[in-house]
Amino acid sequence: MSAHHTTSTTTPSTRGPAPAAPGRHPTAGITPARLAADDTERARELLARQGAVVLSGYGTTPDALVEAAARTLGSRLSELFPQRLRASRDGGPVHLHADGFDVVVDVAGVPVRRRHPDEDHVLLQCVEPARTGGETFLVDAYRFVDACESEDPDLWDFLTGCDVDLYGAWAGLRGLPATPRVARHVEYTRTGRRVVRRGDGAVPLHRDPDADRISALLTRFTETVHALEADLPRIRLDAGDVLVLDNYRCWHGRDAHTGARQVRILTLRTTDAR
């Protein structure tokens, strides 16, 4: 297996200032529609067309989150992963990211997968909104990547053509497989869905001769994405709201907040997942 591959025979330069952040235009940001819990057909339509929708009135129980997933995705549901309750007080900001992790644990001698690198949908349920702050912001990663092709072709070439170890920065974490997860940031499923990944665990492959350049481009990718955040529209989730995201298409983050805040997260795979 080759340690590195790009779609271009030229070596993109990383010297000098990076180009302006692709997708800074307002169309990169997403303001999802807010629908009633029982507006199922409209929710499915908007999720397919825009990649995100907010459903109101589901309540704050774990069962309500599963019900929202079943109603919105229906028979396409393939695999649900354990829910995660995230509680924070006076929390700092969370930068734009796509969910996806690779964690397998041993339960009574049986390997059990708790997270999957190719989770293709995320549901975020507001259990307790923050007193102030904590607003959510979203980016259409498809638009970001499409803008990169003309506005920052070096970054586009890297995202679409270069293999990295997706979780190498977290090597040694308990439950994380020892085998590197080799992938590109932009790939396609066998059904033709485009996957655009965004996380903080990616590193160059072991002994990649191009490691310095790849590390520089990973930093450039992070800085470019972070630069989008200030101008994005914000949405506030109230108790009982469920944000449904196409995790292959949308990156999400949130602002810092004061006081207590609790959200419950459900990641899953559908029949269209990679």
Secondary structure in CASP SS format (residue, H / E / C, confidence):
PFRMAT SS
TARGET T0000
AUTHOR 0000-0000-0000
METHOD secondary structure of the structure
MODEL  1
M C 1.00
S C 1.00
A C 1.00
H C 1.00
H C 1.00
T C 1.00
T C 1.00
S C 1.00
T C 1.00
T C 1.00
T C 1.00
P C 1.00
S C 1.00
T C 1.00
R C 1.00
G C 1.00
P C 1.00
A C 1.00
P C 1.00
A C 1.00
A C 1.00
P C 1.00
G C 1.00
R C 1.00
H C 1.00
P H 1.00
T H 1.00
A H 1.00
G E 1.00
I C 1.00
T C 1.00
P C 1.00
A C 1.00
R E 1.00
L E 1.00
A E 1.00
A C 1.00
D C 1.00
D C 1.00
T H 1.00
E H 1.00
R H 1.00
A H 1.00
R H 1.00
E H 1.00
L H 1.00
L H 1.00
A H 1.00
R H 1.00
Q H 1.00
G C 1.00
A E 1.00
V E 1.00
V E 1.00
L E 1.00
S E 1.00
G C 1.00
Y C 1.00
G C 1.00
T C 1.00
T C 1.00
P H 1.00
D H 1.00
A H 1.00
L H 1.00
V H 1.00
E H 1.00
A H 1.00
A H 1.00
A H 1.00
R H 1.00
T H 1.00
L H 1.00
G H 1.00
S H 1.00
R H 1.00
L E 1.00
S E 1.00
E E 1.00
L E 1.00
F C 1.00
P C 1.00
Q C 1.00
R E 1.00
L E 1.00
R E 1.00
A E 1.00
S E 1.00
R E 1.00
D C 1.00
G C 1.00
G C 1.00
P C 1.00
V E 1.00
H E 1.00
L E 1.00
H E 1.00
A C 1.00
D C 1.00
G C 1.00
F C 1.00
D C 1.00
V E 1.00
V E 1.00
V E 1.00
D E 1.00
V E 1.00
A C 1.00
G C 1.00
V E 1.00
P E 1.00
V E 1.00
R E 1.00
R E 1.00
R E 1.00
H C 1.00
P C 1.00
D C 1.00
E C 1.00
D C 1.00
H E 1.00
V E 1.00
L E 1.00
L E 1.00
Q E 1.00
C E 1.00
V E 1.00
E E 1.00
P C 1.00
A C 1.00
R C 1.00
T E 1.00
G E 1.00
G C 1.00
E C 1.00
T E 1.00
F E 1.00
L E 1.00
V E 1.00
D E 1.00
A H 1.00
Y H 1.00
R H 1.00
F H 1.00
V H 1.00
D H 1.00
A H 1.00
C H 1.00
E H 1.00
S H 1.00
E H 1.00
D C 1.00
P H 1.00
D H 1.00
L H 1.00
W H 1.00
D H 1.00
F H 1.00
L H 1.00
T H 1.00
G H 1.00
C C 1.00
D C 1.00
V E 1.00
D E 1.00
L C 1.00
Y C 1.00
G H 1.00
A H 1.00
W H 1.00
A C 1.00
G C 1.00
L C 1.00
R C 1.00
G C 1.00
L C 1.00
P C 1.00
A C 1.00
T C 1.00
P C 1.00
R C 1.00
V E 1.00
A E 1.00
R C 1.00
H C 1.00
V E 1.00
E E 1.00
Y E 1.00
T C 1.00
R C 1.00
T C 1.00
G C 1.00
R C 1.00
R E 1.00
V E 1.00
V E 1.00
R C 1.00
R C 1.00
G C 1.00
D C 1.00
G C 1.00
A C 1.00
V E 1.00
P C 1.00
L C 1.00
H C 1.00
R C 1.00
D C 1.00
P C 1.00
D C 1.00
A H 1.00
D H 1.00
R H 1.00
I H 1.00
S H 1.00
A H 1.00
L H 1.00
L H 1.00
T H 1.00
R H 1.00
F H 1.00
T H 1.00
E H 1.00
T H 1.00
V H 1.00
H H 1.00
A H 1.00
L H 1.00
E H 1.00
A H 1.00
D H 1.00
L C 1.00
P C 1.00
R C 1.00
I E 1.00
R C 1.00
L C 1.00
D C 1.00
A C 1.00
G C 1.00
D C 1.00
V E 1.00
L E 1.00
V E 1.00
L E 1.00
D E 1.00
N C 1.00
Y C 1.00
R C 1.00
C E 1.00
W E 1.00
H E 1.00
G E 1.00
R E 1.00
D C 1.00
A C 1.00
H E 1.00
T E 1.00
G C 1.00
A E 1.00
R E 1.00
Q E 1.00
V E 1.00
R E 1.00
I E 1.00
L E 1.00
T E 1.00
L E 1.00
R E 1.00
T E 1.00
T C 1.00
D C 1.00
A C 1.00
R C 1.00
END
